[in-house]
Amino acid sequence: MLYLNNRITGEQIRLKKSSENAIYFNIFENGYCAKNDKFAIAEKIEAQRDKDFLPTDPMTEQELIEYTSFLKIRDQYDDFIFDNDPQNWLFQERPIRIILRKSFIASAIYENPLFSSVVERIREEMIDYIRIGHETIVIYCNGIDEEDYNIVAPYIESGDIILENIIEN
């Protein structure tokens, strides 16, 4: 499957539908949100895909529709690239991705001073590996030490914090 990924922000575009005069798609904050259809920004461009496009590699009709639709989307979203990474993993050297909803962080910091200290430590140590979206904050890391894990474990178990491992292609 083909994706349009922004390799700076972590966003991912997924095609919804291509009609005669418009292309409908969603922009997700990251690959996890795209896979789970969460926090999408629905977009539409008034355009026709190039029906005369001749691919250099064999494609099914569906693949051709998707590819030519993505070409039109890229005309307006040129910071996205064609990619085959469904996760849109930004930092290959960091095998764990932590995803937190912004609304959750605010309440957890307020309710739990220990959680607040973990967040502050992560921010200081991993500032270059944090991406902030409209709804989520994504942190790429090598792991969580035992003390911090014990503090965040209840939030992981409840689904408020999502830990995701890189999938090797």
Backbone as JSON, one array per atom type, in Angstrom:
{
  "sequence": "MLYLNNRITGEQIRLKKSSENAIYFNIFENGYCAKNDKFAIAEKIEAQRDKDFLPTDPMTEQELIEYTSFLKIRDQYDDFIFDNDPQNWLFQERPIRIILRKSFIASAIYENPLFSSVVERIREEMIDYIRIGHETIVIYCNGIDEEDYNIVAPYIESGDIILENIIEN",
  "N": [[0.84, -1.18, 0.0], [0.39, 2.28, -0.61], [1.5, 5.37, 0.76], [1.19, 8.81, 1.69], [3.51, 10.54, 3.31], [4.61, 12.84, 5.77], [7.75, 13.52, 6.52], [8.83, 15.14, 8.42], [6.94, 16.24, 10.26], [5.49, 13.98, 10.89], [2.96, 13.48, 10.03], [0.36, 11.84, 8.12], [-1.17, 11.1, 5.04], [-4.15, 9.7, 3.96], [-6.01, 8.3, 1.41], [-9.44, 8.75, 0.8], [-11.52, 8.8, -1.11], [-11.89, 9.07, -4.61], [-13.46, 11.06, -6.87], [-15.26, 12.1, -9.81], [-14.78, 14.89, -10.0], [-13.45, 15.63, -7.7], [-11.17, 15.01, -4.99], [-11.05, 13.18, -2.09], [-9.69, 13.05, 1.13], [-7.93, 12.11, 4.16], [-6.03, 13.73, 6.66], [-3.8, 12.62, 8.94], [-2.38, 12.76, 12.25], [-0.27, 11.07, 12.77], [1.13, 7.8, 11.99], [-0.02, 5.89, 13.72], [-2.47, 7.04, 14.49], [-3.64, 7.13, 11.97], [-3.85, 4.4, 11.3], [-5.71, 3.6, 13.16], [-7.81, 5.22, 12.63], [-8.16, 7.78, 13.91], [-8.51, 11.14, 15.04], [-8.57, 12.59, 12.57], [-8.19, 15.0, 9.99], [-10.41, 15.97, 7.74], [-10.15, 16.43, 4.31], [-10.57, 17.98, 1.09], [-9.96, 18.28, -2.31], [-10.68, 20.16, -5.13], [-10.39, 18.74, -7.96], [-9.41, 16.93, -10.86], [-8.13, 13.72, -11.23], [-5.29, 12.64, -13.13], [-6.3, 11.0, -15.78], [-5.09, 10.04, -17.99], [-2.62, 9.21, -17.35], [0.25, 7.21, -17.67], [1.54, 4.49, -16.19], [4.87, 3.47, -15.23], [5.41, 1.08, -14.07], [3.59, -2.0, -13.75], [0.17, -1.69, -12.72], [-2.79, -2.2, -10.82], [-6.2, -1.26, -11.54], [-7.28, 0.01, -9.29], [-4.93, 0.69, -7.85], [-3.84, 2.49, -9.66], [-5.76, 4.55, -9.65], [-5.47, 5.37, -6.97], [-2.75, 6.18, -6.95], [-2.64, 8.25, -8.94], [-4.43, 10.01, -7.8], [-3.07, 10.65, -5.44], [-0.93, 11.99, -6.61], [-2.17, 14.37, -7.44], [-2.93, 15.37, -4.95], [-0.42, 15.8, -3.83], [0.4, 17.96, -5.35], [-0.62, 20.12, -3.99], [0.16, 19.66, -1.41], [3.07, 19.65, -0.92], [4.99, 19.0, 0.94], [4.78, 16.43, 1.65], [5.72, 13.03, 1.03], [5.86, 10.24, -1.26], [5.58, 7.06, 0.15], [6.26, 3.86, 1.67], [5.9, 3.23, 4.27], [3.79, 2.35, 6.71], [3.62, 3.22, 9.33], [4.89, 5.64, 9.41], [7.38, 6.26, 10.67], [9.52, 8.37, 12.28], [12.1, 8.46, 13.46], [14.36, 6.23, 13.08], [16.32, 5.17, 14.71], [15.24, 5.16, 17.18], [13.35, 2.98, 18.75], [10.84, 2.91, 20.02], [7.66, 4.38, 20.28], [5.81, 6.8, 21.89], [2.54, 7.73, 22.43], [0.43, 10.32, 23.25], [-2.63, 11.81, 24.2], [-3.31, 15.26, 24.07], [-5.24, 16.4, 25.78], [-5.38, 14.51, 27.8], [-2.83, 14.68, 28.96], [-2.81, 17.2, 30.2], [-4.75, 16.89, 32.27], [-3.65, 14.71, 33.68], [-1.17, 15.69, 34.57], [-2.03, 17.65, 36.3], [-3.4, 16.11, 38.22], [-1.53, 14.26, 39.15], [1.45, 14.6, 40.58], [3.8, 13.09, 40.34], [3.62, 12.06, 37.75], [3.8, 14.43, 36.38], [6.5, 15.07, 36.86], [7.75, 13.04, 35.4], [6.97, 13.72, 32.8], [8.24, 16.2, 32.53], [10.95, 15.42, 32.72], [11.16, 13.77, 30.46], [10.66, 15.67, 28.47], [12.91, 17.35, 28.74], [15.02, 15.55, 28.15], [14.43, 14.49, 25.64], [13.74, 16.38, 23.73], [14.29, 16.85, 21.01], [13.09, 14.73, 19.81], [10.38, 14.82, 19.9], [7.12, 15.27, 18.71], [4.52, 17.5, 18.12], [1.12, 17.51, 17.64], [-2.22, 18.44, 16.58], [-3.99, 17.1, 18.27], [-2.49, 15.18, 19.59], [0.59, 14.23, 21.26], [3.68, 13.05, 20.32], [6.29, 10.95, 21.19], [9.49, 9.82, 20.55], [11.53, 7.21, 21.6], [14.15, 5.3, 23.27], [13.45, 3.62, 25.26], [11.74, 3.14, 28.41], [12.62, 3.92, 31.65], [12.59, 1.85, 34.64], [11.54, 3.1, 36.97], [10.11, 5.33, 35.94], [8.35, 3.9, 34.33], [6.78, 2.53, 36.18], [5.29, 4.64, 37.16], [3.82, 5.5, 34.95], [2.51, 3.23, 34.1], [-0.25, 2.59, 34.91], [-1.63, 4.35, 33.23], [-0.94, 3.44, 30.73], [-2.11, 0.92, 30.76], [-4.8, 1.71, 30.85], [-5.11, 2.8, 28.4], [-4.68, 5.46, 27.94], [-2.12, 6.27, 27.48], [-0.2, 5.36, 24.77], [1.94, 2.87, 23.76], [4.09, 2.11, 21.17], [5.81, -0.09, 19.05], [8.47, -0.02, 16.68], [8.0, -1.24, 13.39], [9.85, -3.31, 11.51], [10.65, -2.93, 8.14]],
  "CA": [[0.0, 0.0, 0.0], [1.13, 3.52, -0.76], [1.13, 6.42, 1.71], [1.84, 10.11, 1.62], [4.0, 10.81, 4.65], [5.43, 14.0, 6.04], [8.86, 12.96, 7.3], [9.23, 16.12, 9.44], [5.9, 16.35, 11.29], [4.94, 12.66, 11.2], [1.6, 13.36, 9.51], [0.15, 10.87, 7.06], [-2.38, 11.29, 4.25], [-4.8, 8.48, 3.46], [-7.06, 8.58, 0.44], [-10.78, 8.24, 1.11], [-12.28, 8.55, -2.34], [-11.62, 9.93, -5.76], [-14.63, 11.12, -7.72], [-15.03, 12.72, -11.12], [-14.28, 16.27, -9.91], [-12.85, 15.94, -6.4], [-10.43, 13.96, -4.3], [-11.3, 13.27, -0.65], [-8.65, 12.37, 1.88], [-7.75, 12.49, 5.56], [-4.67, 13.97, 7.15], [-3.68, 12.12, 10.31], [-1.21, 13.3, 12.95], [0.82, 10.09, 12.72], [0.7, 6.51, 11.48], [-0.89, 5.21, 14.68], [-3.81, 7.63, 14.35], [-4.17, 6.72, 10.66], [-4.2, 2.98, 11.38], [-6.88, 3.47, 14.03], [-8.79, 6.2, 12.17], [-8.38, 8.74, 14.99], [-8.04, 12.51, 14.93], [-8.33, 12.94, 11.17], [-8.68, 16.24, 9.42], [-10.93, 15.63, 6.42], [-9.83, 17.42, 3.29], [-11.07, 17.74, -0.25], [-9.48, 19.21, -3.33], [-11.47, 20.16, -6.36], [-9.46, 18.44, -9.04], [-9.53, 15.62, -11.5], [-6.86, 13.02, -11.34], [-4.85, 12.47, -14.52], [-6.77, 9.71, -16.27], [-4.23, 9.63, -19.11], [-1.31, 8.84, -16.8], [0.72, 5.87, -18.02], [2.54, 4.08, -15.2], [6.04, 2.75, -15.72], [5.28, -0.26, -13.51], [2.19, -2.47, -13.83], [-0.7, -1.34, -11.6], [-4.21, -2.5, -10.96], [-7.01, -0.05, -11.71], [-7.37, 0.67, -7.98], [-3.62, 1.29, -7.57], [-3.69, 3.63, -10.56], [-6.61, 5.61, -9.11], [-4.83, 5.86, -5.75], [-1.49, 6.86, -7.29], [-2.9, 9.51, -9.63], [-5.06, 10.9, -6.81], [-1.99, 11.15, -4.59], [-0.16, 12.99, -7.38], [-2.91, 15.63, -7.35], [-2.82, 15.85, -3.56], [0.95, 16.31, -3.65], [0.52, 19.29, -5.97], [-0.97, 21.12, -2.99], [0.81, 19.29, -0.15], [4.37, 19.21, -1.42], [5.87, 18.57, 2.02], [4.54, 14.99, 1.82], [6.4, 12.21, 0.03], [5.37, 8.88, -1.42], [6.3, 6.22, 1.1], [5.6, 2.58, 1.93], [5.94, 3.03, 5.71], [2.46, 2.64, 7.27], [3.73, 3.88, 10.63], [5.56, 6.92, 9.24], [8.29, 6.32, 11.81], [10.45, 9.45, 11.96], [13.45, 8.28, 13.98], [14.61, 4.79, 13.02], [17.2, 4.77, 15.81], [14.42, 5.16, 18.41], [12.39, 1.91, 18.4], [9.57, 3.0, 20.74], [6.94, 5.63, 20.1], [4.8, 7.02, 22.93], [1.52, 8.64, 21.91], [-0.42, 10.83, 24.33], [-3.58, 12.86, 23.85], [-3.03, 16.5, 24.79], [-6.21, 16.59, 26.86], [-5.0, 13.6, 28.87], [-1.62, 15.18, 29.63], [-3.18, 18.31, 31.08], [-5.41, 16.4, 33.48], [-2.74, 13.83, 34.44], [-0.18, 16.54, 35.25], [-2.74, 18.31, 37.39], [-3.8, 15.13, 39.23], [-0.45, 13.38, 39.62], [2.75, 15.29, 40.54], [4.84, 12.18, 39.84], [3.5, 12.05, 36.29], [4.33, 15.72, 35.94], [7.97, 15.0, 36.87], [8.14, 12.18, 34.28], [6.79, 14.52, 31.58], [9.31, 17.21, 32.49], [12.2, 14.71, 32.43], [11.11, 13.37, 29.05], [10.79, 16.87, 27.66], [14.31, 17.8, 28.78], [15.93, 14.57, 27.56], [14.07, 14.04, 24.29], [13.09, 17.49, 23.04], [14.47, 16.72, 19.56], [12.36, 13.56, 19.34], [8.97, 15.03, 20.25], [6.32, 15.94, 17.68], [3.26, 17.95, 18.69], [0.06, 17.68, 16.66], [-3.41, 19.13, 17.08], [-4.63, 16.3, 19.32], [-1.57, 14.27, 20.25], [2.03, 14.46, 21.36], [4.36, 11.79, 20.02], [7.67, 10.95, 21.68], [10.28, 8.67, 20.11], [12.53, 6.95, 22.63], [14.79, 3.98, 23.28], [12.82, 2.83, 26.31], [11.3, 3.85, 29.61], [13.26, 3.26, 32.79], [11.64, 1.16, 35.51], [10.87, 4.04, 37.87], [9.11, 6.06, 35.15], [7.33, 2.95, 33.87], [5.85, 2.28, 37.29], [4.4, 5.81, 37.29], [2.92, 5.62, 33.78], [1.86, 1.94, 33.79], [-1.73, 2.62, 34.94], [-2.13, 5.09, 32.07], [-0.77, 2.54, 29.58], [-3.15, -0.11, 30.88], [-6.12, 2.3, 30.57], [-5.13, 3.25, 27.0], [-4.43, 6.89, 27.85], [-0.79, 6.35, 26.87], [-0.02, 4.24, 23.82], [3.32, 2.53, 23.41], [4.12, 1.41, 19.89], [7.15, -0.48, 18.62], [8.73, 0.1, 15.25], [7.88, -2.47, 12.59], [10.92, -3.31, 10.52], [10.17, -3.24, 6.78]],
  "C": [[0.88, 1.23, 0.0], [0.6, 4.56, 0.22], [1.79, 7.72, 1.3], [2.21, 10.48, 3.04], [4.78, 12.11, 4.69], [6.52, 13.53, 6.99], [9.41, 13.95, 8.33], [8.22, 16.12, 10.59], [5.35, 15.0, 11.73], [3.53, 12.46, 10.65], [1.55, 12.37, 8.35], [-1.18, 11.16, 6.36], [-2.86, 9.93, 3.77], [-5.96, 8.89, 2.57], [-8.38, 7.98, 0.9], [-11.5, 7.86, -0.17], [-11.85, 9.54, -3.4], [-12.83, 9.9, -6.66], [-14.27, 11.84, -9.02], [-14.37, 14.09, -11.01], [-13.6, 16.61, -8.59], [-12.13, 14.72, -5.84], [-10.6, 14.21, -2.8], [-10.24, 12.47, 0.08], [-8.63, 12.86, 3.32], [-6.28, 12.74, 5.83], [-4.66, 13.56, 8.62], [-2.39, 12.66, 10.93], [-0.01, 12.36, 12.9], [0.25, 8.76, 12.23], [-0.21, 5.75, 12.42], [-2.32, 5.74, 14.55], [-4.45, 7.21, 13.02], [-4.65, 5.28, 10.72], [-5.5, 2.79, 12.17], [-7.97, 4.5, 13.73], [-9.18, 7.18, 13.28], [-7.82, 10.11, 14.61], [-7.7, 12.91, 13.5], [-8.86, 14.33, 10.87], [-9.12, 15.89, 7.99], [-10.66, 16.78, 5.46], [-10.42, 17.0, 1.95], [-10.4, 18.74, -1.17], [-10.35, 19.03, -4.56], [-10.49, 19.96, -7.51], [-9.81, 17.09, -9.64], [-8.16, 14.98, -11.53], [-6.54, 12.83, -12.83], [-5.23, 11.08, -15.0], [-5.94, 9.19, -17.43], [-2.84, 9.22, -18.65], [-0.97, 7.4, -17.19], [1.81, 5.46, -17.03], [3.71, 3.34, -15.85], [6.05, 1.32, -15.21], [3.82, -0.7, -13.62], [1.42, -2.12, -12.55], [-2.11, -1.84, -11.89], [-4.95, -1.18, -11.15], [-7.1, 0.73, -10.4], [-6.05, 1.35, -7.61], [-3.4, 2.53, -8.42], [-4.53, 4.81, -10.08], [-5.97, 6.23, -7.87], [-3.59, 6.68, -6.08], [-1.75, 8.21, -7.95], [-3.63, 10.51, -8.72], [-4.0, 11.49, -5.89], [-1.12, 12.18, -5.32], [-0.84, 14.35, -7.32], [-2.84, 16.22, -5.94], [-1.44, 16.47, -3.34], [1.18, 17.66, -4.31], [0.25, 20.39, -4.95], [-0.32, 20.87, -1.63], [2.2, 18.77, -0.47], [5.37, 18.84, -0.33], [5.65, 17.1, 2.38], [5.23, 14.23, 0.69], [5.69, 10.86, -0.1], [6.23, 7.97, -0.55], [5.55, 4.9, 1.27], [5.61, 2.24, 3.42], [4.58, 3.36, 6.32], [2.51, 3.34, 8.62], [4.23, 5.31, 10.51], [6.47, 7.19, 10.44], [9.4, 7.31, 11.49], [11.89, 9.19, 12.37], [13.74, 6.79, 14.1], [15.46, 4.3, 14.19], [16.47, 4.75, 17.16], [13.26, 4.19, 18.19], [11.04, 1.96, 19.11], [8.97, 4.38, 20.51], [5.85, 5.68, 21.17], [3.83, 8.06, 22.38], [0.59, 9.01, 23.06], [-1.39, 11.87, 23.77], [-3.26, 14.1, 24.69], [-3.98, 16.69, 25.97], [-5.9, 15.69, 28.05], [-3.81, 14.17, 29.65], [-1.98, 16.28, 30.62], [-3.81, 17.81, 32.37], [-4.48, 15.53, 34.32], [-1.68, 14.63, 35.18], [-0.81, 17.2, 36.46], [-3.01, 17.34, 38.54], [-2.64, 14.36, 39.86], [0.91, 14.08, 39.49], [3.89, 14.39, 40.05], [4.81, 12.1, 38.32], [4.06, 13.34, 35.72], [5.86, 15.69, 35.88], [8.48, 14.11, 35.73], [8.05, 12.98, 32.97], [7.91, 15.54, 31.44], [10.65, 16.57, 32.15], [12.26, 14.29, 30.97], [11.31, 14.58, 28.15], [12.23, 17.35, 27.6], [15.24, 16.86, 28.02], [15.66, 14.29, 26.09], [13.44, 15.13, 23.44], [13.19, 17.38, 21.52], [13.66, 15.57, 18.96], [10.88, 13.62, 19.7], [8.29, 15.76, 19.1], [4.95, 16.26, 18.28], [2.26, 18.2, 17.57], [-1.1, 18.45, 17.27], [-4.0, 18.43, 18.3], [-3.66, 15.48, 20.15], [-0.16, 14.84, 20.35], [2.67, 13.1, 21.18], [5.82, 11.94, 20.44], [8.34, 9.68, 21.18], [11.39, 8.45, 21.12], [13.13, 5.56, 22.47], [14.16, 3.06, 24.32], [12.38, 3.73, 27.45], [11.92, 3.15, 30.8], [12.19, 2.76, 33.77], [10.86, 2.11, 36.42], [9.77, 4.82, 37.13], [7.99, 5.13, 34.7], [6.31, 2.67, 34.97], [4.86, 3.43, 37.48], [3.39, 5.85, 36.15], [2.15, 4.33, 33.47], [0.34, 1.98, 33.88], [-2.34, 3.35, 33.73], [-1.98, 4.27, 30.78], [-1.88, 1.49, 29.6], [-4.54, 0.43, 30.55], [-6.24, 2.76, 29.12], [-4.92, 4.74, 26.83], [-3.05, 7.18, 27.25], [-0.65, 5.13, 25.99], [1.47, 4.09, 23.56], [3.27, 1.72, 22.13], [5.57, 1.1, 19.55], [7.27, -0.34, 17.11], [8.55, -1.26, 14.58], [8.96, -2.36, 11.52], [10.34, -3.72, 9.17], [11.04, -4.3, 6.13]]
}
